[in-house]
Amino acid sequence: MNTGKISLIIAAALVILLGVFLFMHANPKSAYAPVTKTANVTVVTKTIKDENTQNRYTIDVQYPFVNGLDAQKQNDVNGKIQMMVTKLVNDFKSSATASAQAPFVKQYNLKSGLTVRFETGQVSSKIISLQLNVSDYQAGAAHPNNYNLTFNYDVAEGKQLKISDLFKSGDYVNTLSKLATDDLLAQYKKMNLDYASFVKDGASAKAENFQEFLLKQNNLVLVFNPYQVGPGAAGTRTVTTPLSQLSTILKPQYAQ
């Protein structure tokens, strides 16, 4: 090989090496490590609308669909929410179809109706906390049945949370009962209402009294459906407690 060709090869090699050097220094992240993007977890609204003239009912449902999680956990979250909503709709249809057979329902052309809306407590890459607000009216009833269902999901653990999952031991019910009782009695006192007997029963130290809850803005929100801690006219009542106030009994991952 002659000297001229060798010189050209060396010059080309130097150009390539210089290009690699400049690329690595101009794009250090691309050269040394993949870029990590922060998850952008969002919620969009899905709808179910149906009207059945034969069975005399209408359905107007809006429910949450979570985006931005990894595929497996996103499918798990949305699958569980979908199951909740499907059960609501199917139970309503069954009851409404039965109600439609009553002679006075046909005589007065009465209709059943299901309305569902939702609100978010927290939507993040750590916790998904949501609430379904349900209004179920059966034809011929004096008024609709209004209530709430909550959904809480630990993304890291990949599981739906029960209230007991937040705490180190079962003793949490005594703490929640005391906090809820004091707060609810104070709420009613401001309204000049005496529902102490309702509160004593509905907020007593039993795990089943605290099944509906939200994790919201560093707070634990206990949700009490109508008739649980007051008459129907009192509606839904909530008790909000800072997580910091419960830090000694919460599991560390939920203490903030």
TITI-349416 format. One record per residue: residue in three letters; x, z negated, y negated of N, C-alpha, C in turn; residue number from 1. Coordinates in steps of 0.1 Angstrom, whole numbers, padded with zeros to 4 digits. Layout:
<sites>
SITE   r   n_X   n_Z   n_Y  ca_X  ca_Z  ca_Y   c_X   c_Z   c_Y   k
SITE ALA     X     Z     Y     X     Z     Y     X     Z     Y NUM
...
</sites>
This chain:
<sites>
SITE   r   n_X   n_Z   n_Y  ca_X  ca_Z  ca_Y   c_X   c_Z   c_Y   k
SITE MET  0009  0000  0012  0000  0000  0000  0009  0000 -0012   1
SITE ASN  0006  0009 -0022  0015  0010 -0033  0012 -0002 -0043   2
SITE THR  0022 -0003 -0053  0021 -0014 -0062  0009 -0013 -0071   3
SITE GLY  0004 -0001 -0075 -0007  0001 -0083 -0020 -0004 -0077   4
SITE LYS -0022 -0001 -0064 -0034 -0006 -0057 -0034 -0021 -0056   5
SITE ILE -0022 -0027 -0053 -0021 -0042 -0052 -0025 -0048 -0065   6
SITE SER -0021 -0042 -0076 -0024 -0048 -0089 -0039 -0047 -0092   7
SITE LEU -0045 -0036 -0088 -0059 -0035 -0090 -0067 -0046 -0082   8
SITE ILE -0063 -0048 -0069 -0070 -0058 -0061 -0068 -0072 -0067   9
SITE ILE -0056 -0075 -0071 -0054 -0088 -0077 -0062 -0090 -0090  10
SITE ALA -0063 -0079 -0098 -0071 -0080 -0111 -0085 -0082 -0108  11
SITE ALA -0091 -0075 -0097 -0105 -0077 -0094 -0108 -0091 -0089  12
SITE ALA -0098 -0096 -0081 -0100 -0110 -0075 -0101 -0120 -0087  13
SITE LEU -0092 -0118 -0097 -0091 -0127 -0108 -0104 -0126 -0116  14
SITE VAL -0110 -0115 -0117 -0123 -0113 -0125 -0134 -0120 -0117  15
SITE ILE -0134 -0119 -0104 -0145 -0126 -0096 -0144 -0141 -0097  16
SITE LEU -0131 -0146 -0096 -0129 -0160 -0097 -0133 -0165 -0111  17
SITE LEU -0130 -0158 -0121 -0133 -0162 -0135 -0149 -0162 -0136  18
SITE GLY -0155 -0152 -0130 -0170 -0152 -0131 -0176 -0164 -0124  19
SITE VAL -0171 -0168 -0112 -0176 -0179 -0105 -0174 -0192 -0113  20
SITE PHE -0162 -0193 -0119 -0159 -0205 -0127 -0168 -0206 -0139  21
SITE LEU -0170 -0195 -0146 -0179 -0196 -0158 -0193 -0199 -0154  22
SITE PHE -0198 -0193 -0143 -0212 -0196 -0138 -0214 -0210 -0134  23
SITE MET -0204 -0216 -0127 -0206 -0230 -0123 -0206 -0240 -0135  24
SITE HIS -0198 -0237 -0145 -0198 -0245 -0157 -0210 -0243 -0166  25
SITE ALA -0215 -0231 -0166 -0227 -0228 -0175 -0239 -0233 -0168  26
SITE ASN -0240 -0234 -0155 -0252 -0238 -0147 -0248 -0249 -0137  27
SITE PRO -0244 -0260 -0141 -0239 -0271 -0132 -0249 -0275 -0122  28
SITE LYS -0262 -0276 -0126 -0273 -0280 -0117 -0275 -0270 -0106  29
SITE SER -0275 -0257 -0110 -0277 -0247 -0100 -0266 -0246 -0090  30
SITE ALA -0253 -0249 -0095 -0242 -0247 -0087 -0240 -0259 -0077  31
SITE TYR -0243 -0271 -0082 -0240 -0283 -0074 -0252 -0290 -0067  32
SITE ALA -0264 -0288 -0072 -0275 -0295 -0067 -0288 -0289 -0071  33
SITE PRO -0299 -0289 -0062 -0312 -0284 -0066 -0318 -0292 -0077  34
SITE VAL -0326 -0285 -0085 -0333 -0292 -0096 -0345 -0299 -0091  35
SITE THR -0346 -0312 -0094 -0358 -0320 -0090 -0368 -0320 -0100  36
SITE LYS -0380 -0317 -0097 -0391 -0317 -0107 -0401 -0328 -0104  37
SITE THR -0405 -0335 -0115 -0414 -0346 -0114 -0428 -0341 -0110  38
SITE ALA -0434 -0348 -0100 -0447 -0343 -0095 -0458 -0345 -0107  39
SITE ASN -0465 -0335 -0108 -0476 -0335 -0118 -0489 -0336 -0111  40
SITE VAL -0494 -0348 -0109 -0506 -0351 -0101 -0518 -0350 -0110  41
SITE THR -0528 -0342 -0106 -0540 -0340 -0114 -0552 -0340 -0105  42
SITE VAL -0563 -0341 -0112 -0576 -0341 -0105 -0585 -0330 -0111  43
SITE VAL -0591 -0322 -0103 -0601 -0312 -0107 -0614 -0316 -0101  44
SITE THR -0625 -0310 -0107 -0638 -0313 -0103 -0644 -0302 -0093  45
SITE LYS -0648 -0307 -0081 -0655 -0298 -0072 -0670 -0302 -0073  46
SITE THR -0678 -0292 -0070 -0693 -0294 -0072 -0700 -0290 -0059  47
SITE ILE -0712 -0297 -0057 -0721 -0293 -0047 -0735 -0293 -0053  48
SITE LYS -0741 -0282 -0053 -0755 -0280 -0058 -0764 -0274 -0048  49
SITE ASP -0776 -0281 -0046 -0785 -0276 -0036 -0799 -0279 -0040  50
SITE GLU -0808 -0271 -0037 -0823 -0274 -0040 -0831 -0268 -0028  51
SITE ASN -0838 -0277 -0022 -0846 -0274 -0010 -0861 -0277 -0013  52
SITE THR -0869 -0266 -0015 -0883 -0267 -0019 -0891 -0273 -0008  53
SITE GLN -0888 -0269  0005 -0895 -0274  0016 -0894 -0289  0018  54
SITE ASN -0882 -0294  0017 -0879 -0308  0019 -0879 -0316  0006  55
SITE ARG -0882 -0309 -0005 -0884 -0315 -0018 -0872 -0324 -0023  56
SITE TYR -0861 -0317 -0024 -0849 -0325 -0029 -0840 -0316 -0037  57
SITE THR -0833 -0322 -0046 -0822 -0315 -0053 -0809 -0323 -0052  58
SITE ILE -0798 -0316 -0052 -0785 -0323 -0051 -0776 -0318 -0062  59
SITE ASP -0770 -0327 -0069 -0761 -0323 -0080 -0749 -0333 -0079  60
SITE VAL -0738 -0328 -0072 -0727 -0337 -0069 -0714 -0331 -0076  61
SITE GLN -0707 -0340 -0083 -0694 -0336 -0088 -0684 -0347 -0082  62
SITE TYR -0674 -0342 -0075 -0664 -0351 -0069 -0650 -0346 -0071  63
SITE PRO -0640 -0355 -0070 -0626 -0352 -0073 -0619 -0345 -0062  64
SITE PHE -0610 -0336 -0066 -0600 -0329 -0057 -0587 -0331 -0063  65
SITE VAL -0577 -0337 -0056 -0564 -0340 -0061 -0554 -0329 -0058  66
SITE ASN -0547 -0326 -0069 -0536 -0316 -0068 -0523 -0322 -0072  67
SITE GLY -0511 -0317 -0066 -0498 -0321 -0071 -0491 -0330 -0061  68
SITE LEU -0497 -0333 -0050 -0490 -0341 -0040 -0484 -0331 -0030  69
SITE ASP -0475 -0337 -0021 -0470 -0328 -0010 -0482 -0324 -0001  70
SITE ALA -0481 -0313  0006 -0492 -0307  0013 -0499 -0317  0023  71
SITE GLN -0491 -0324  0030 -0497 -0333  0041 -0505 -0344  0034  72
SITE LYS -0500 -0351  0024 -0507 -0362  0018 -0518 -0357  0009  73
SITE GLN -0517 -0345  0003 -0528 -0340 -0004 -0539 -0336  0005  74
SITE ASN -0536 -0331  0016 -0547 -0327  0026 -0554 -0340  0031  75
SITE ASP -0546 -0351  0033 -0551 -0363  0038 -0560 -0370  0027  76
SITE VAL -0556 -0370  0015 -0564 -0376  0004 -0577 -0368  0002  77
SITE ASN -0576 -0355  0001 -0588 -0347 -0002 -0597 -0347  0011  78
SITE GLY -0591 -0348  0022 -0599 -0348  0034 -0608 -0361  0035  79
SITE LYS -0602 -0372  0031 -0609 -0385  0031 -0620 -0385  0021  80
SITE ILE -0617 -0380  0009 -0627 -0379 -0002 -0638 -0370  0003  81
SITE GLN -0635 -0359  0009 -0645 -0350  0014 -0654 -0356  0024  82
SITE MET -0648 -0364  0033 -0656 -0371  0043 -0666 -0381  0036  83
SITE MET -0662 -0388  0026 -0671 -0397  0018 -0683 -0389  0012  84
SITE VAL -0679 -0378  0006 -0690 -0370 -0001 -0699 -0364  0009  85
SITE THR -0694 -0359  0020 -0702 -0353  0031 -0712 -0363  0036  86
SITE LYS -0707 -0375  0039 -0716 -0385  0044 -0727 -0389  0034  87
SITE LEU -0723 -0390  0022 -0734 -0392  0011 -0744 -0382  0011  88
SITE VAL -0740 -0369  0011 -0750 -0358  0011 -0758 -0357  0023  89
SITE ASN -0752 -0359  0035 -0759 -0358  0048 -0769 -0370  0049  90
SITE ASP -0765 -0382  0045 -0775 -0393  0046 -0786 -0391  0036  91
SITE PHE -0783 -0386  0024 -0794 -0383  0015 -0804 -0373  0020  92
SITE LYS -0799 -0362  0025 -0807 -0351  0031 -0816 -0356  0042  93
SITE SER -0811 -0365  0050 -0819 -0371  0061 -0830 -0379  0056  94
SITE SER -0827 -0388  0046 -0838 -0396  0040 -0848 -0388  0032  95
SITE ALA -0843 -0378  0025 -0852 -0370  0016 -0861 -0362  0025  96
SITE THR -0856 -0357  0036 -0865 -0349  0045 -0876 -0358  0051  97
SITE ALA -0873 -0370  0054 -0883 -0379  0059 -0893 -0383  0048  98
SITE SER -0888 -0385  0036 -0897 -0389  0025 -0906 -0377  0021  99
SITE ALA -0902 -0365  0023 -0910 -0353  0020 -0923 -0352  0029 100
SITE GLN -0923 -0359  0040 -0934 -0358  0049 -0946 -0367  0045 101
SITE ALA -0943 -0376  0036 -0954 -0385  0032 -0965 -0378  0024 102
SITE PRO -0978 -0380  0028 -0989 -0373  0021 -0989 -0374  0006 103
SITE PHE -0986 -0386  0001 -0987 -0387 -0014 -0976 -0380 -0021 104
SITE VAL -0964 -0378 -0014 -0953 -0371 -0020 -0957 -0356 -0021 105
SITE LYS -0964 -0351 -0011 -0969 -0337 -0012 -0980 -0336 -0022 106
SITE GLN -0989 -0346 -0022 -1000 -0345 -0032 -0996 -0345 -0046 107
SITE TYR -0986 -0353 -0050 -0982 -0354 -0064 -0969 -0345 -0066 108
SITE ASN -0965 -0337 -0057 -0953 -0329 -0058 -0941 -0336 -0062 109
SITE LEU -0938 -0347 -0056 -0927 -0356 -0059 -0914 -0350 -0052 110
SITE LYS -0903 -0353 -0059 -0890 -0348 -0053 -0880 -0359 -0053 111
SITE SER -0871 -0358 -0043 -0859 -0367 -0042 -0848 -0360 -0049 112
SITE GLY -0838 -0368 -0053 -0826 -0363 -0060 -0814 -0371 -0058 113
SITE LEU -0803 -0364 -0056 -0790 -0371 -0055 -0781 -0366 -0066 114
SITE THR -0775 -0375 -0074 -0766 -0372 -0084 -0753 -0380 -0082 115
SITE VAL -0742 -0374 -0082 -0729 -0381 -0081 -0719 -0376 -0091 116
SITE ARG -0713 -0386 -0098 -0702 -0383 -0108 -0690 -0392 -0104 117
SITE PHE -0679 -0389 -0110 -0667 -0397 -0107 -0659 -0401 -0119 118
SITE GLU -0651 -0411 -0117 -0642 -0415 -0128 -0629 -0419 -0121 119
SITE THR -0618 -0418 -0128 -0605 -0421 -0123 -0600 -0435 -0128 120
SITE GLY -0594 -0442 -0119 -0587 -0455 -0122 -0573 -0452 -0125 121
SITE GLN -0567 -0445 -0116 -0553 -0441 -0117 -0550 -0428 -0108 122
SITE VAL -0543 -0419 -0113 -0539 -0407 -0105 -0524 -0405 -0108 123
SITE SER -0516 -0408 -0098 -0502 -0406 -0100 -0495 -0403 -0087 124
SITE SER -0482 -0401 -0087 -0475 -0398 -0074 -0474 -0411 -0066 125
SITE LYS -0478 -0422 -0071 -0477 -0435 -0064 -0491 -0439 -0059 126
SITE ILE -0501 -0439 -0067 -0514 -0444 -0064 -0525 -0434 -0068 127
SITE ILE -0535 -0432 -0059 -0547 -0425 -0063 -0559 -0435 -0062 128
SITE SER -0565 -0437 -0074 -0576 -0447 -0074 -0588 -0440 -0081 129
SITE LEU -0599 -0439 -0074 -0611 -0431 -0079 -0624 -0439 -0076 130
SITE GLN -0634 -0436 -0084 -0647 -0442 -0082 -0658 -0431 -0082 131
SITE LEU -0667 -0431 -0072 -0679 -0423 -0072 -0690 -0431 -0077 132
SITE ASN -0698 -0425 -0087 -0710 -0432 -0093 -0722 -0424 -0087 133
SITE VAL -0729 -0431 -0079 -0740 -0425 -0071 -0754 -0429 -0076 134
SITE SER -0763 -0420 -0077 -0777 -0422 -0080 -0785 -0415 -0070 135
SITE ASP -0792 -0422 -0061 -0800 -0417 -0050 -0814 -0420 -0052 136
SITE TYR -0822 -0410 -0055 -0837 -0413 -0057 -0845 -0406 -0045 137
SITE GLN -0853 -0414 -0039 -0861 -0410 -0028 -0875 -0408 -0033 138
SITE ALA -0881 -0397 -0031 -0895 -0394 -0036 -0905 -0405 -0033 139
SITE GLY -0912 -0410 -0043 -0921 -0421 -0041 -0916 -0434 -0044 140
SITE ALA -0903 -0436 -0045 -0897 -0449 -0048 -0899 -0452 -0063 141
SITE ALA -0899 -0465 -0066 -0901 -0470 -0080 -0889 -0466 -0089 142
SITE HIS -0877 -0465 -0083 -0865 -0462 -0092 -0854 -0457 -0082 143
SITE PRO -0844 -0451 -0088 -0833 -0447 -0079 -0824 -0458 -0075 144
SITE ASN -0817 -0456 -0064 -0807 -0466 -0059 -0793 -0462 -0065 145
SITE ASN -0788 -0470 -0075 -0776 -0467 -0081 -0765 -0476 -0076 146
SITE TYR -0754 -0470 -0072 -0743 -0478 -0067 -0729 -0470 -0068 147
SITE ASN -0718 -0477 -0065 -0705 -0471 -0067 -0697 -0472 -0054 148
SITE LEU -0689 -0462 -0051 -0680 -0462 -0040 -0666 -0460 -0046 149
SITE THR -0656 -0468 -0042 -0643 -0466 -0047 -0634 -0461 -0036 150
SITE PHE -0623 -0454 -0040 -0613 -0448 -0031 -0599 -0451 -0036 151
SITE ASN -0591 -0458 -0028 -0577 -0461 -0033 -0568 -0457 -0022 152
SITE TYR -0557 -0451 -0026 -0547 -0445 -0016 -0533 -0447 -0021 153
SITE ASP -0525 -0452 -0012 -0511 -0455 -0014 -0504 -0442 -0010 154
SITE VAL -0498 -0435 -0020 -0492 -0422 -0016 -0479 -0424 -0008 155
SITE ALA -0471 -0434 -0012 -0459 -0436 -0004 -0461 -0440  0010 156
SITE GLU -0471 -0448  0012 -0475 -0452  0026 -0483 -0442  0033 157
SITE GLY -0489 -0433  0025 -0498 -0423  0031 -0510 -0429  0038 158
SITE LYS -0517 -0438  0031 -0529 -0444  0037 -0538 -0449  0027 159
SITE GLN -0551 -0449  0031 -0562 -0454  0022 -0561 -0469  0022 160
SITE LEU -0563 -0475  0011 -0561 -0490  0009 -0575 -0497  0010 161
SITE LYS -0574 -0508  0017 -0585 -0518  0016 -0580 -0529  0007 162
SITE ILE -0589 -0538  0002 -0585 -0548 -0007 -0574 -0557 -0001 163
SITE SER -0576 -0560  0012 -0567 -0569  0019 -0552 -0563  0020 164
SITE ASP -0551 -0550  0019 -0538 -0544  0020 -0529 -0547  0007 165
SITE LEU -0535 -0551 -0003 -0528 -0554 -0016 -0521 -0568 -0015 166
SITE PHE -0525 -0577 -0006 -0521 -0591 -0007 -0513 -0595  0005 167
SITE LYS -0505 -0605  0003 -0496 -0610  0013 -0503 -0618  0024 168
SITE SER -0514 -0624  0021 -0522 -0631  0031 -0537 -0631  0028 169
SITE GLY -0545 -0636  0037 -0559 -0637  0036 -0564 -0647  0025 170
SITE ASP -0555 -0655  0020 -0559 -0665  0010 -0563 -0659 -0003 171
SITE TYR -0561 -0646 -0005 -0564 -0639 -0017 -0579 -0640 -0021 172
SITE VAL -0587 -0642 -0011 -0602 -0642 -0013 -0605 -0654 -0022 173
SITE ASN -0598 -0665 -0020 -0601 -0677 -0028 -0598 -0675 -0043 174
SITE THR -0586 -0668 -0045 -0582 -0665 -0059 -0591 -0656 -0066 175
SITE LEU -0595 -0645 -0058 -0604 -0635 -0064 -0618 -0641 -0067 176
SITE SER -0622 -0649 -0058 -0635 -0656 -0060 -0636 -0664 -0072 177
SITE LYS -0625 -0672 -0074 -0625 -0681 -0086 -0624 -0672 -0099 178
SITE LEU -0615 -0662 -0099 -0614 -0653 -0111 -0627 -0646 -0114 179
SITE ALA -0633 -0641 -0103 -0646 -0633 -0105 -0657 -0642 -0110 180
SITE THR -0658 -0653 -0104 -0669 -0662 -0107 -0668 -0667 -0122 181
SITE ASP -0657 -0671 -0126 -0655 -0675 -0140 -0658 -0664 -0150 182
SITE ASP -0653 -0652 -0147 -0655 -0641 -0156 -0669 -0636 -0156 183
SITE LEU -0676 -0635 -0145 -0690 -0631 -0145 -0699 -0641 -0152 184
SITE LEU -0697 -0654 -0150 -0705 -0664 -0156 -0703 -0663 -0172 185
SITE ALA -0690 -0660 -0176 -0688 -0659 -0190 -0695 -0647 -0196 186
SITE GLN -0695 -0636 -0188 -0702 -0623 -0192 -0717 -0626 -0194 187
SITE TYR -0723 -0633 -0185 -0737 -0636 -0186 -0740 -0646 -0197 188
SITE LYS -0731 -0655 -0199 -0733 -0665 -0209 -0734 -0658 -0223 189
SITE LYS -0726 -0648 -0225 -0726 -0641 -0238 -0739 -0633 -0240 190
SITE MET -0746 -0630 -0229 -0758 -0623 -0229 -0770 -0632 -0228 191
SITE ASN -0767 -0645 -0229 -0778 -0656 -0227 -0786 -0654 -0214 192
SITE LEU -0779 -0651 -0204 -0785 -0649 -0191 -0780 -0659 -0181 193
SITE ASP -0788 -0664 -0172 -0784 -0674 -0162 -0786 -0668 -0148 194
SITE TYR -0775 -0662 -0143 -0775 -0656 -0130 -0765 -0663 -0120 195
SITE ALA -0764 -0676 -0123 -0754 -0684 -0115 -0756 -0683 -0100 196
SITE SER -0768 -0683 -0096 -0771 -0682 -0081 -0767 -0669 -0075 197
SITE PHE -0769 -0658 -0083 -0764 -0645 -0078 -0749 -0645 -0077 198
SITE VAL -0742 -0650 -0087 -0728 -0650 -0088 -0722 -0659 -0077 199
SITE LYS -0728 -0670 -0075 -0723 -0679 -0064 -0723 -0673 -0051 200
SITE ASP -0733 -0665 -0048 -0733 -0658 -0035 -0725 -0645 -0035 201
SITE GLY -0727 -0637 -0045 -0721 -0623 -0045 -0706 -0623 -0047 202
SITE ALA -0701 -0634 -0053 -0686 -0635 -0056 -0680 -0646 -0048 203
SITE SER -0686 -0651 -0038 -0681 -0662 -0030 -0668 -0657 -0022 204
SITE ALA -0661 -0666 -0017 -0648 -0663 -0010 -0649 -0656  0003 205
SITE LYS -0655 -0644  0003 -0657 -0636  0015 -0651 -0622  0012 206
SITE ALA -0643 -0617  0022 -0636 -0604  0020 -0646 -0593  0017 207
SITE GLU -0658 -0593  0023 -0667 -0583  0021 -0673 -0582  0006 208
SITE ASN -0671 -0593 -0001 -0676 -0593 -0015 -0666 -0585 -0025 209
SITE PHE -0655 -0581 -0020 -0644 -0575 -0028 -0640 -0562 -0023 210
SITE GLN -0648 -0555 -0016 -0644 -0542 -0010 -0643 -0530 -0020 211
SITE GLU -0651 -0531 -0031 -0650 -0520 -0041 -0641 -0525 -0052 212
SITE PHE -0630 -0517 -0054 -0620 -0521 -0065 -0613 -0508 -0069 213
SITE LEU -0607 -0509 -0081 -0598 -0499 -0087 -0585 -0505 -0091 214
SITE LEU -0574 -0497 -0090 -0561 -0500 -0095 -0560 -0492 -0108 215
SITE LYS -0560 -0499 -0119 -0562 -0491 -0132 -0553 -0498 -0143 216
SITE GLN -0543 -0490 -0148 -0535 -0494 -0160 -0530 -0508 -0158 217
SITE ASN -0523 -0510 -0147 -0517 -0523 -0144 -0527 -0534 -0142 218
SITE ASN -0539 -0531 -0139 -0550 -0540 -0137 -0556 -0538 -0124 219
SITE LEU -0562 -0549 -0118 -0570 -0548 -0107 -0585 -0549 -0112 220
SITE VAL -0593 -0539 -0109 -0607 -0540 -0114 -0616 -0542 -0102 221
SITE LEU -0623 -0553 -0101 -0633 -0555 -0091 -0646 -0550 -0095 222
SITE VAL -0652 -0542 -0086 -0665 -0536 -0089 -0676 -0542 -0081 223
SITE PHE -0686 -0547 -0088 -0698 -0553 -0081 -0710 -0545 -0083 224
SITE ASN -0716 -0539 -0073 -0727 -0531 -0074 -0740 -0538 -0078 225
SITE PRO -0750 -0531 -0083 -0763 -0538 -0087 -0768 -0546 -0075 226
SITE TYR -0773 -0558 -0079 -0779 -0567 -0069 -0769 -0576 -0063 227
SITE GLN -0756 -0573 -0064 -0746 -0582 -0057 -0744 -0595 -0065 228
SITE VAL -0742 -0594 -0078 -0739 -0606 -0086 -0749 -0607 -0097 229
SITE GLY -0761 -0601 -0096 -0771 -0602 -0106 -0783 -0593 -0101 230
SITE PRO -0794 -0594 -0108 -0806 -0586 -0105 -0803 -0571 -0108 231
SITE GLY -0811 -0562 -0103 -0809 -0548 -0105 -0807 -0545 -0120 232
SITE ALA -0814 -0552 -0129 -0814 -0549 -0143 -0800 -0552 -0149 233
SITE ALA -0792 -0560 -0142 -0779 -0563 -0147 -0769 -0552 -0145 234
SITE GLY -0773 -0542 -0136 -0764 -0531 -0133 -0751 -0534 -0126 235
SITE THR -0742 -0525 -0127 -0729 -0527 -0121 -0721 -0536 -0130 236
SITE ARG -0714 -0546 -0124 -0706 -0555 -0132 -0691 -0553 -0127 237
SITE THR -0682 -0554 -0136 -0668 -0553 -0133 -0660 -0565 -0138 238
SITE VAL -0649 -0569 -0131 -0640 -0580 -0135 -0626 -0574 -0135 239
SITE THR -0619 -0574 -0146 -0606 -0569 -0147 -0596 -0580 -0149 240
SITE THR -0586 -0579 -0140 -0575 -0589 -0140 -0561 -0582 -0140 241
SITE PRO -0552 -0586 -0149 -0539 -0580 -0149 -0532 -0583 -0136 242
SITE LEU -0525 -0573 -0131 -0517 -0574 -0119 -0507 -0585 -0120 243
SITE SER -0501 -0587 -0132 -0491 -0597 -0134 -0497 -0611 -0132 244
SITE GLN -0510 -0613 -0134 -0516 -0626 -0131 -0518 -0629 -0116 245
SITE LEU -0516 -0618 -0108 -0518 -0620 -0094 -0504 -0618 -0087 246
SITE SER -0493 -0617 -0094 -0481 -0613 -0088 -0476 -0622 -0077 247
SITE THR -0480 -0635 -0077 -0475 -0644 -0066 -0481 -0642 -0053 248
SITE ILE -0493 -0635 -0053 -0500 -0633 -0040 -0501 -0618 -0037 249
SITE LEU -0497 -0609 -0046 -0497 -0595 -0043 -0484 -0591 -0035 250
SITE LYS -0485 -0581 -0027 -0473 -0575 -0021 -0465 -0569 -0033 251
SITE PRO -0452 -0569 -0032 -0443 -0564 -0043 -0447 -0551 -0048 252
SITE GLN -0450 -0541 -0039 -0452 -0527 -0044 -0465 -0526 -0052 253
SITE TYR -0474 -0536 -0052 -0486 -0535 -0060 -0486 -0545 -0072 254
SITE ALA -0475 -0552 -0074 -0475 -0562 -0084 -0473 -0557 -0098 255
SITE GLN -0472 -0544 -0099 -0470 -0538 -0113 -0475 -0524 -0114 256
</sites>
